[in-house]
Amino acid sequence: MKPVVFLGDALEQLRDFPEGARKEAGVQLHKIQLGLEPSDWKPMTTIGAGVREIRIRDEAGAFRIIYVTKIEDAVYVLHAFQKKTQQTAKRDLDIATARLRQI
């Protein structure tokens, strides 16, 4: 099973999710650790090759976790945030891109 590595404040952001979204995030990250696909995801090629976004919908809103698994033997969580608009904010994309460069 691959370890999960949180970059920057991604873990703190994830911990700020409402309980339901936080639990669902844990389930989805565990699936990825086991080499399975998350239930709802999309590629984030604008950030980099192999970068994906887990999409979580909760009564409190829409939440996203941007991660990459193609690097070494770990799941790197680049960014976690609540989505407020239809399009992902440039700020969120920039944070994930900068953290990908750190790896």
Order of alpha helices (4+ residues) and beta strands (2+ residues): beta-alpha-alpha-beta-beta-beta-beta-alpha
